[in-house]
Amino acid sequence: MDEATRLQYLISGRNLCGRVNLGRSTSEAALKKAREFLQEGYFDVRISSPRGRVLLPEEFDQLE
């Protein structure tokens, strides 16, 4: 599967300027970015899996 068709994890979060949505191709990369969002003060941070599951920060360990 090439990069364009690979299923991705969607990481989203909000800050004072609005919502940010980013895609990552692996769960490890998604966790890293979501944790960076939290450290930078983003709120409402979520990870959506390629199968549609939405994880909140207290559930992030389920991806590890």
Distance bins in CASP14 RR format, pairs under 12 A and 6 or more apart:
PFRMAT RR
TARGET T0000
AUTHOR 0000-0000-0000
RMODE 2
METHOD distances of the structure
MODEL  1
1 7 0 0 0 0 1 0 0 0 0 0 0
1 8 0 0 0 0 0 1 0 0 0 0 0
1 25 0 0 0 0 1 0 0 0 0 0 0
1 50 0 0 0 0 0 1 0 0 0 0 0
2 25 0 0 0 0 0 1 0 0 0 0 0
3 23 0 0 0 0 0 1 0 0 0 0 0
3 24 0 0 0 0 0 1 0 0 0 0 0
3 25 1 0 0 1 0 0 0 0 0 0 0
4 25 0 0 0 0 0 1 0 0 0 0 0
5 25 0 0 0 0 0 1 0 0 0 0 0
5 50 0 0 0 0 0 1 0 0 0 0 0
6 23 0 0 0 0 0 1 0 0 0 0 0
6 24 0 0 0 0 0 1 0 0 0 0 0
6 25 1 0 1 0 0 0 0 0 0 0 0
6 26 0 0 0 0 1 0 0 0 0 0 0
6 29 0 0 0 0 0 1 0 0 0 0 0
6 50 0 0 0 0 1 0 0 0 0 0 0
7 23 0 0 0 0 0 1 0 0 0 0 0
7 24 0 0 0 0 0 1 0 0 0 0 0
7 25 1 0 0 1 0 0 0 0 0 0 0
7 26 0 0 0 0 0 1 0 0 0 0 0
7 27 0 0 0 0 0 1 0 0 0 0 0
7 30 0 0 0 0 0 1 0 0 0 0 0
7 48 0 0 0 0 0 1 0 0 0 0 0
7 49 0 0 0 0 1 0 0 0 0 0 0
7 50 1 1 0 0 0 0 0 0 0 0 0
7 51 0 0 0 0 1 0 0 0 0 0 0
7 52 0 0 0 0 1 0 0 0 0 0 0
8 21 0 0 0 0 0 1 0 0 0 0 0
8 22 0 0 0 0 1 0 0 0 0 0 0
8 23 1 0 1 0 0 0 0 0 0 0 0
8 24 1 0 0 1 0 0 0 0 0 0 0
8 25 1 0 1 0 0 0 0 0 0 0 0
8 26 0 0 0 0 1 0 0 0 0 0 0
8 27 0 0 0 0 0 1 0 0 0 0 0
8 29 0 0 0 0 1 0 0 0 0 0 0
8 30 0 0 0 0 1 0 0 0 0 0 0
8 33 0 0 0 0 0 1 0 0 0 0 0
8 47 0 0 0 0 0 1 0 0 0 0 0
8 48 0 0 0 0 1 0 0 0 0 0 0
8 49 0 0 0 0 1 0 0 0 0 0 0
8 50 1 0 0 1 0 0 0 0 0 0 0
8 51 0 0 0 0 0 1 0 0 0 0 0
8 52 0 0 0 0 0 1 0 0 0 0 0
9 21 0 0 0 0 0 1 0 0 0 0 0
9 22 0 0 0 0 1 0 0 0 0 0 0
9 23 1 0 0 1 0 0 0 0 0 0 0
9 24 1 0 1 0 0 0 0 0 0 0 0
9 25 1 0 0 1 0 0 0 0 0 0 0
9 26 1 0 0 1 0 0 0 0 0 0 0
9 27 1 0 0 1 0 0 0 0 0 0 0
9 28 0 0 0 0 1 0 0 0 0 0 0
9 29 1 0 0 1 0 0 0 0 0 0 0
9 30 1 1 0 0 0 0 0 0 0 0 0
9 31 0 0 0 0 1 0 0 0 0 0 0
9 32 0 0 0 0 0 1 0 0 0 0 0
9 33 0 0 0 0 1 0 0 0 0 0 0
9 34 0 0 0 0 1 0 0 0 0 0 0
9 46 0 0 0 0 0 1 0 0 0 0 0
9 47 1 0 1 0 0 0 0 0 0 0 0
9 48 1 0 0 1 0 0 0 0 0 0 0
9 49 1 0 0 1 0 0 0 0 0 0 0
9 50 1 0 0 1 0 0 0 0 0 0 0
9 51 0 0 0 0 0 1 0 0 0 0 0
9 52 0 0 0 0 1 0 0 0 0 0 0
9 53 0 0 0 0 1 0 0 0 0 0 0
9 54 0 0 0 0 0 1 0 0 0 0 0
9 55 0 0 0 0 1 0 0 0 0 0 0
9 60 0 0 0 0 0 1 0 0 0 0 0
9 63 0 0 0 0 1 0 0 0 0 0 0
10 19 0 0 0 0 0 1 0 0 0 0 0
10 20 0 0 0 0 0 1 0 0 0 0 0
10 21 1 0 0 1 0 0 0 0 0 0 0
10 22 1 0 0 1 0 0 0 0 0 0 0
10 23 1 0 1 0 0 0 0 0 0 0 0
10 24 0 0 0 0 1 0 0 0 0 0 0
10 25 0 0 0 0 0 1 0 0 0 0 0
10 27 0 0 0 0 0 1 0 0 0 0 0
10 29 0 0 0 0 0 1 0 0 0 0 0
10 30 0 0 0 0 1 0 0 0 0 0 0
10 33 0 0 0 0 0 1 0 0 0 0 0
10 34 0 0 0 0 0 1 0 0 0 0 0
10 45 0 0 0 0 0 1 0 0 0 0 0
10 46 0 0 0 0 1 0 0 0 0 0 0
10 47 1 0 0 1 0 0 0 0 0 0 0
10 48 1 0 1 0 0 0 0 0 0 0 0
10 49 0 0 0 0 1 0 0 0 0 0 0
10 50 0 0 0 0 1 0 0 0 0 0 0
10 51 0 0 0 0 0 1 0 0 0 0 0
10 52 0 0 0 0 1 0 0 0 0 0 0
10 53 0 0 0 0 0 1 0 0 0 0 0
10 54 0 0 0 0 1 0 0 0 0 0 0
10 55 0 0 0 0 0 1 0 0 0 0 0
11 19 0 0 0 0 0 1 0 0 0 0 0
11 20 0 0 0 0 1 0 0 0 0 0 0
11 21 1 0 0 1 0 0 0 0 0 0 0
11 22 1 0 1 0 0 0 0 0 0 0 0
11 23 1 0 0 1 0 0 0 0 0 0 0
11 24 1 0 0 1 0 0 0 0 0 0 0
11 25 0 0 0 0 0 1 0 0 0 0 0
11 26 0 0 0 0 0 1 0 0 0 0 0
11 27 0 0 0 0 0 1 0 0 0 0 0
11 29 0 0 0 0 1 0 0 0 0 0 0
11 30 1 0 1 0 0 0 0 0 0 0 0
11 31 0 0 0 0 1 0 0 0 0 0 0
11 32 0 0 0 0 1 0 0 0 0 0 0
11 33 1 0 1 0 0 0 0 0 0 0 0
11 34 1 0 1 0 0 0 0 0 0 0 0
11 35 0 0 0 0 1 0 0 0 0 0 0
11 36 0 0 0 0 1 0 0 0 0 0 0
11 37 1 0 0 1 0 0 0 0 0 0 0
11 38 0 0 0 0 0 1 0 0 0 0 0
11 42 0 0 0 0 1 0 0 0 0 0 0
11 44 0 0 0 0 0 1 0 0 0 0 0
11 45 1 0 0 1 0 0 0 0 0 0 0
11 46 1 0 0 1 0 0 0 0 0 0 0
11 47 1 0 1 0 0 0 0 0 0 0 0
11 48 1 0 0 1 0 0 0 0 0 0 0
11 49 0 0 0 0 0 1 0 0 0 0 0
11 54 0 0 0 0 0 1 0 0 0 0 0
11 55 0 0 0 0 1 0 0 0 0 0 0
11 57 0 0 0 0 0 1 0 0 0 0 0
11 60 0 0 0 0 0 1 0 0 0 0 0
11 63 0 0 0 0 0 1 0 0 0 0 0
12 18 0 0 0 0 0 1 0 0 0 0 0
12 19 1 0 0 1 0 0 0 0 0 0 0
12 20 1 0 0 1 0 0 0 0 0 0 0
12 21 1 0 1 0 0 0 0 0 0 0 0
12 22 1 0 0 1 0 0 0 0 0 0 0
12 23 0 0 0 0 1 0 0 0 0 0 0
12 24 0 0 0 0 0 1 0 0 0 0 0
12 30 0 0 0 0 0 1 0 0 0 0 0
12 33 0 0 0 0 0 1 0 0 0 0 0
12 34 0 0 0 0 1 0 0 0 0 0 0
12 37 0 0 0 0 1 0 0 0 0 0 0
12 42 0 0 0 0 1 0 0 0 0 0 0
12 43 0 0 0 0 0 1 0 0 0 0 0
12 44 1 0 0 1 0 0 0 0 0 0 0
12 45 1 0 0 1 0 0 0 0 0 0 0
12 46 1 0 1 0 0 0 0 0 0 0 0
12 47 0 0 0 0 1 0 0 0 0 0 0
12 48 1 0 0 1 0 0 0 0 0 0 0
12 54 0 0 0 0 1 0 0 0 0 0 0
12 55 0 0 0 0 0 1 0 0 0 0 0
12 56 0 0 0 0 0 1 0 0 0 0 0
13 19 1 0 0 1 0 0 0 0 0 0 0
13 20 1 0 1 0 0 0 0 0 0 0 0
13 21 1 0 0 1 0 0 0 0 0 0 0
13 22 0 0 0 0 1 0 0 0 0 0 0
13 33 0 0 0 0 0 1 0 0 0 0 0
13 34 0 0 0 0 1 0 0 0 0 0 0
13 36 0 0 0 0 0 1 0 0 0 0 0
13 37 1 0 1 0 0 0 0 0 0 0 0
13 38 0 0 0 0 1 0 0 0 0 0 0
13 40 0 0 0 0 1 0 0 0 0 0 0
13 41 0 0 0 0 1 0 0 0 0 0 0
13 42 1 0 1 0 0 0 0 0 0 0 0
13 43 1 0 0 1 0 0 0 0 0 0 0
13 44 1 0 1 0 0 0 0 0 0 0 0
13 45 1 0 1 0 0 0 0 0 0 0 0
13 46 1 0 0 1 0 0 0 0 0 0 0
13 47 0 0 0 0 1 0 0 0 0 0 0
13 48 0 0 0 0 0 1 0 0 0 0 0
13 56 0 0 0 0 0 1 0 0 0 0 0
13 57 0 0 0 0 0 1 0 0 0 0 0
14 20 1 0 0 1 0 0 0 0 0 0 0
14 21 0 0 0 0 0 1 0 0 0 0 0
14 37 0 0 0 0 1 0 0 0 0 0 0
14 38 0 0 0 0 0 1 0 0 0 0 0
14 40 0 0 0 0 0 1 0 0 0 0 0
14 41 0 0 0 0 1 0 0 0 0 0 0
14 42 1 0 0 1 0 0 0 0 0 0 0
14 43 1 0 1 0 0 0 0 0 0 0 0
14 44 1 0 1 0 0 0 0 0 0 0 0
14 45 0 0 0 0 1 0 0 0 0 0 0
14 46 0 0 0 0 1 0 0 0 0 0 0
15 37 0 0 0 0 1 0 0 0 0 0 0
15 38 0 0 0 0 0 1 0 0 0 0 0
15 40 1 0 0 1 0 0 0 0 0 0 0
15 41 1 0 0 1 0 0 0 0 0 0 0
15 42 1 0 1 0 0 0 0 0 0 0 0
15 43 1 0 0 1 0 0 0 0 0 0 0
15 44 0 0 0 0 1 0 0 0 0 0 0
15 45 0 0 0 0 0 1 0 0 0 0 0
16 40 0 0 0 0 0 1 0 0 0 0 0
16 41 0 0 0 0 1 0 0 0 0 0 0
16 42 0 0 0 0 1 0 0 0 0 0 0
16 43 0 0 0 0 1 0 0 0 0 0 0
17 40 0 0 0 0 0 1 0 0 0 0 0
17 41 0 0 0 0 0 1 0 0 0 0 0
17 42 0 0 0 0 0 1 0 0 0 0 0
18 42 0 0 0 0 1 0 0 0 0 0 0
18 43 0 0 0 0 0 1 0 0 0 0 0
18 44 0 0 0 0 0 1 0 0 0 0 0
19 37 0 0 0 0 0 1 0 0 0 0 0
19 42 0 0 0 0 1 0 0 0 0 0 0
19 43 0 0 0 0 0 1 0 0 0 0 0
19 44 1 0 0 1 0 0 0 0 0 0 0
19 45 0 0 0 0 0 1 0 0 0 0 0
19 46 0 0 0 0 0 1 0 0 0 0 0
20 33 0 0 0 0 1 0 0 0 0 0 0
20 34 0 0 0 0 0 1 0 0 0 0 0
20 36 0 0 0 0 0 1 0 0 0 0 0
20 37 1 0 0 1 0 0 0 0 0 0 0
20 40 0 0 0 0 0 1 0 0 0 0 0
20 41 0 0 0 0 0 1 0 0 0 0 0
20 42 1 0 0 1 0 0 0 0 0 0 0
20 43 0 0 0 0 0 1 0 0 0 0 0
20 44 0 0 0 0 0 1 0 0 0 0 0
20 45 0 0 0 0 1 0 0 0 0 0 0
20 46 0 0 0 0 0 1 0 0 0 0 0
21 30 0 0 0 0 0 1 0 0 0 0 0
21 33 0 0 0 0 0 1 0 0 0 0 0
21 34 0 0 0 0 0 1 0 0 0 0 0
21 37 0 0 0 0 0 1 0 0 0 0 0
21 42 0 0 0 0 0 1 0 0 0 0 0
21 44 0 0 0 0 0 1 0 0 0 0 0
21 45 0 0 0 0 0 1 0 0 0 0 0
21 46 0 0 0 0 1 0 0 0 0 0 0
21 47 0 0 0 0 0 1 0 0 0 0 0
21 48 0 0 0 0 1 0 0 0 0 0 0
22 29 0 0 0 0 1 0 0 0 0 0 0
22 30 0 0 0 0 1 0 0 0 0 0 0
22 32 0 0 0 0 0 1 0 0 0 0 0
22 33 1 0 0 1 0 0 0 0 0 0 0
22 34 0 0 0 0 1 0 0 0 0 0 0
22 36 0 0 0 0 0 1 0 0 0 0 0
22 37 0 0 0 0 1 0 0 0 0 0 0
22 42 0 0 0 0 0 1 0 0 0 0 0
22 45 0 0 0 0 0 1 0 0 0 0 0
22 46 0 0 0 0 0 1 0 0 0 0 0
22 47 0 0 0 0 0 1 0 0 0 0 0
22 48 0 0 0 0 0 1 0 0 0 0 0
23 29 0 0 0 0 1 0 0 0 0 0 0
23 30 1 0 0 1 0 0 0 0 0 0 0
23 32 0 0 0 0 0 1 0 0 0 0 0
23 33 1 0 0 1 0 0 0 0 0 0 0
23 34 0 0 0 0 0 1 0 0 0 0 0
23 47 0 0 0 0 1 0 0 0 0 0 0
23 48 0 0 0 0 1 0 0 0 0 0 0
23 49 0 0 0 0 0 1 0 0 0 0 0
23 50 0 0 0 0 0 1 0 0 0 0 0
24 30 1 0 1 0 0 0 0 0 0 0 0
24 31 0 0 0 0 1 0 0 0 0 0 0
24 32 0 0 0 0 1 0 0 0 0 0 0
24 33 1 0 1 0 0 0 0 0 0 0 0
24 34 0 0 0 0 1 0 0 0 0 0 0
24 36 0 0 0 0 0 1 0 0 0 0 0
24 37 0 0 0 0 0 1 0 0 0 0 0
24 47 0 0 0 0 1 0 0 0 0 0 0
24 48 0 0 0 0 0 1 0 0 0 0 0
24 49 0 0 0 0 0 1 0 0 0 0 0
24 50 0 0 0 0 0 1 0 0 0 0 0
24 63 0 0 0 0 0 1 0 0 0 0 0
25 33 0 0 0 0 0 1 0 0 0 0 0
25 50 0 0 0 0 1 0 0 0 0 0 0
26 32 0 0 0 0 1 0 0 0 0 0 0
26 33 0 0 0 0 0 1 0 0 0 0 0
26 47 0 0 0 0 0 1 0 0 0 0 0
26 49 0 0 0 0 0 1 0 0 0 0 0
26 50 0 0 0 0 0 1 0 0 0 0 0
26 63 0 0 0 0 1 0 0 0 0 0 0
26 64 0 0 0 0 0 1 0 0 0 0 0
27 33 0 0 0 0 0 1 0 0 0 0 0
27 34 0 0 0 0 0 1 0 0 0 0 0
27 47 0 0 0 0 1 0 0 0 0 0 0
27 48 0 0 0 0 0 1 0 0 0 0 0
27 49 1 0 0 1 0 0 0 0 0 0 0
27 50 0 0 0 0 1 0 0 0 0 0 0
27 51 0 0 0 0 0 1 0 0 0 0 0
27 53 0 0 0 0 0 1 0 0 0 0 0
27 55 0 0 0 0 1 0 0 0 0 0 0
27 60 0 0 0 0 1 0 0 0 0 0 0
27 61 0 0 0 0 0 1 0 0 0 0 0
27 62 0 0 0 0 1 0 0 0 0 0 0
27 63 1 0 1 0 0 0 0 0 0 0 0
27 64 1 0 0 1 0 0 0 0 0 0 0
28 34 0 0 0 0 0 1 0 0 0 0 0
28 35 0 0 0 0 0 1 0 0 0 0 0
28 47 0 0 0 0 0 1 0 0 0 0 0
28 60 0 0 0 0 0 1 0 0 0 0 0
28 63 0 0 0 0 1 0 0 0 0 0 0
28 64 0 0 0 0 1 0 0 0 0 0 0
29 35 0 0 0 0 0 1 0 0 0 0 0
29 36 0 0 0 0 0 1 0 0 0 0 0
29 47 0 0 0 0 0 1 0 0 0 0 0
29 63 0 0 0 0 0 1 0 0 0 0 0
30 36 0 0 0 0 0 1 0 0 0 0 0
30 37 0 0 0 0 0 1 0 0 0 0 0
30 45 0 0 0 0 0 1 0 0 0 0 0
30 46 0 0 0 0 0 1 0 0 0 0 0
30 47 1 0 1 0 0 0 0 0 0 0 0
30 48 0 0 0 0 1 0 0 0 0 0 0
30 49 0 0 0 0 1 0 0 0 0 0 0
30 50 0 0 0 0 1 0 0 0 0 0 0
30 53 0 0 0 0 0 1 0 0 0 0 0
30 55 0 0 0 0 1 0 0 0 0 0 0
30 60 0 0 0 0 1 0 0 0 0 0 0
30 63 1 0 0 1 0 0 0 0 0 0 0
30 64 0 0 0 0 0 1 0 0 0 0 0
31 37 0 0 0 0 0 1 0 0 0 0 0
31 38 0 0 0 0 0 1 0 0 0 0 0
31 45 0 0 0 0 0 1 0 0 0 0 0
31 47 1 0 0 1 0 0 0 0 0 0 0
31 49 0 0 0 0 0 1 0 0 0 0 0
31 55 0 0 0 0 1 0 0 0 0 0 0
31 57 0 0 0 0 0 1 0 0 0 0 0
31 59 0 0 0 0 0 1 0 0 0 0 0
31 60 1 0 1 0 0 0 0 0 0 0 0
31 61 0 0 0 0 1 0 0 0 0 0 0
31 62 0 0 0 0 0 1 0 0 0 0 0
31 63 1 0 1 0 0 0 0 0 0 0 0
31 64 1 0 0 1 0 0 0 0 0 0 0
32 38 0 0 0 0 0 1 0 0 0 0 0
32 39 0 0 0 0 0 1 0 0 0 0 0
32 47 0 0 0 0 0 1 0 0 0 0 0
32 60 0 0 0 0 0 1 0 0 0 0 0
32 63 0 0 0 0 0 1 0 0 0 0 0
32 64 0 0 0 0 0 1 0 0 0 0 0
33 39 0 0 0 0 0 1 0 0 0 0 0
33 40 0 0 0 0 0 1 0 0 0 0 0
33 42 0 0 0 0 0 1 0 0 0 0 0
33 45 0 0 0 0 1 0 0 0 0 0 0
33 46 0 0 0 0 0 1 0 0 0 0 0
33 47 0 0 0 0 1 0 0 0 0 0 0
33 60 0 0 0 0 0 1 0 0 0 0 0
33 63 0 0 0 0 0 1 0 0 0 0 0
34 40 0 0 0 0 0 1 0 0 0 0 0
34 41 0 0 0 0 0 1 0 0 0 0 0
34 42 0 0 0 0 1 0 0 0 0 0 0
34 44 0 0 0 0 0 1 0 0 0 0 0
34 45 1 0 1 0 0 0 0 0 0 0 0
34 46 1 0 0 1 0 0 0 0 0 0 0
34 47 1 0 1 0 0 0 0 0 0 0 0
34 48 0 0 0 0 0 1 0 0 0 0 0
34 49 0 0 0 0 0 1 0 0 0 0 0
34 54 0 0 0 0 0 1 0 0 0 0 0
34 55 0 0 0 0 1 0 0 0 0 0 0
34 56 0 0 0 0 1 0 0 0 0 0 0
34 57 1 0 0 1 0 0 0 0 0 0 0
34 58 0 0 0 0 0 1 0 0 0 0 0
34 59 0 0 0 0 0 1 0 0 0 0 0
34 60 1 0 0 1 0 0 0 0 0 0 0
34 61 0 0 0 0 0 1 0 0 0 0 0
34 63 0 0 0 0 1 0 0 0 0 0 0
34 64 0 0 0 0 0 1 0 0 0 0 0
35 41 0 0 0 0 0 1 0 0 0 0 0
35 42 0 0 0 0 0 1 0 0 0 0 0
35 45 0 0 0 0 1 0 0 0 0 0 0
35 47 0 0 0 0 0 1 0 0 0 0 0
35 57 0 0 0 0 1 0 0 0 0 0 0
35 60 1 0 0 1 0 0 0 0 0 0 0
35 61 0 0 0 0 0 1 0 0 0 0 0
35 63 0 0 0 0 0 1 0 0 0 0 0
35 64 0 0 0 0 0 1 0 0 0 0 0
36 42 0 0 0 0 1 0 0 0 0 0 0
36 45 0 0 0 0 1 0 0 0 0 0 0
37 43 0 0 0 0 1 0 0 0 0 0 0
37 44 0 0 0 0 1 0 0 0 0 0 0
37 45 1 0 1 0 0 0 0 0 0 0 0
37 46 0 0 0 0 1 0 0 0 0 0 0
37 47 0 0 0 0 1 0 0 0 0 0 0
37 57 0 0 0 0 1 0 0 0 0 0 0
37 60 0 0 0 0 0 1 0 0 0 0 0
38 44 0 0 0 0 0 1 0 0 0 0 0
38 45 1 0 1 0 0 0 0 0 0 0 0
38 46 0 0 0 0 0 1 0 0 0 0 0
38 47 0 0 0 0 0 1 0 0 0 0 0
38 56 0 0 0 0 0 1 0 0 0 0 0
38 57 1 0 0 1 0 0 0 0 0 0 0
38 58 0 0 0 0 0 1 0 0 0 0 0
38 60 0 0 0 0 1 0 0 0 0 0 0
39 45 0 0 0 0 0 1 0 0 0 0 0
39 57 0 0 0 0 0 1 0 0 0 0 0
41 57 0 0 0 0 0 1 0 0 0 0 0
42 57 0 0 0 0 0 1 0 0 0 0 0
43 56 0 0 0 0 0 1 0 0 0 0 0
43 57 0 0 0 0 1 0 0 0 0 0 0
44 54 0 0 0 0 0 1 0 0 0 0 0
44 56 0 0 0 0 1 0 0 0 0 0 0
44 57 0 0 0 0 1 0 0 0 0 0 0
45 54 0 0 0 0 0 1 0 0 0 0 0
45 55 0 0 0 0 1 0 0 0 0 0 0
45 56 1 0 0 1 0 0 0 0 0 0 0
45 57 1 0 1 0 0 0 0 0 0 0 0
45 58 0 0 0 0 0 1 0 0 0 0 0
45 59 0 0 0 0 0 1 0 0 0 0 0
45 60 0 0 0 0 1 0 0 0 0 0 0
46 52 0 0 0 0 0 1 0 0 0 0 0
46 53 0 0 0 0 0 1 0 0 0 0 0
46 54 1 0 1 0 0 0 0 0 0 0 0
46 55 1 0 0 1 0 0 0 0 0 0 0
46 56 1 0 0 1 0 0 0 0 0 0 0
46 57 0 0 0 0 1 0 0 0 0 0 0
46 58 0 0 0 0 0 1 0 0 0 0 0
46 59 0 0 0 0 1 0 0 0 0 0 0
46 60 0 0 0 0 1 0 0 0 0 0 0
46 63 0 0 0 0 0 1 0 0 0 0 0
47 53 0 0 0 0 1 0 0 0 0 0 0
47 54 1 0 0 1 0 0 0 0 0 0 0
47 55 1 0 1 0 0 0 0 0 0 0 0
47 56 0 0 0 0 1 0 0 0 0 0 0
47 57 0 0 0 0 1 0 0 0 0 0 0
47 58 0 0 0 0 0 1 0 0 0 0 0
47 59 0 0 0 0 1 0 0 0 0 0 0
47 60 1 0 0 1 0 0 0 0 0 0 0
47 61 0 0 0 0 0 1 0 0 0 0 0
47 62 0 0 0 0 1 0 0 0 0 0 0
47 63 1 0 0 1 0 0 0 0 0 0 0
47 64 0 0 0 0 0 1 0 0 0 0 0
48 54 1 0 1 0 0 0 0 0 0 0 0
48 55 1 0 0 1 0 0 0 0 0 0 0
48 56 0 0 0 0 0 1 0 0 0 0 0
48 59 0 0 0 0 0 1 0 0 0 0 0
48 63 0 0 0 0 0 1 0 0 0 0 0
49 55 1 0 0 1 0 0 0 0 0 0 0
49 59 0 0 0 0 0 1 0 0 0 0 0
49 60 0 0 0 0 0 1 0 0 0 0 0
49 62 0 0 0 0 1 0 0 0 0 0 0
49 63 1 0 0 1 0 0 0 0 0 0 0
50 63 0 0 0 0 0 1 0 0 0 0 0
53 59 0 0 0 0 1 0 0 0 0 0 0
53 60 0 0 0 0 0 1 0 0 0 0 0
53 62 0 0 0 0 1 0 0 0 0 0 0
53 63 0 0 0 0 1 0 0 0 0 0 0
54 60 0 0 0 0 0 1 0 0 0 0 0
54 62 0 0 0 0 0 1 0 0 0 0 0
54 63 0 0 0 0 0 1 0 0 0 0 0
55 61 0 0 0 0 1 0 0 0 0 0 0
55 62 1 0 0 1 0 0 0 0 0 0 0
55 63 1 0 0 1 0 0 0 0 0 0 0
55 64 0 0 0 0 0 1 0 0 0 0 0
56 62 0 0 0 0 0 1 0 0 0 0 0
56 63 0 0 0 0 0 1 0 0 0 0 0
57 63 0 0 0 0 0 1 0 0 0 0 0
END
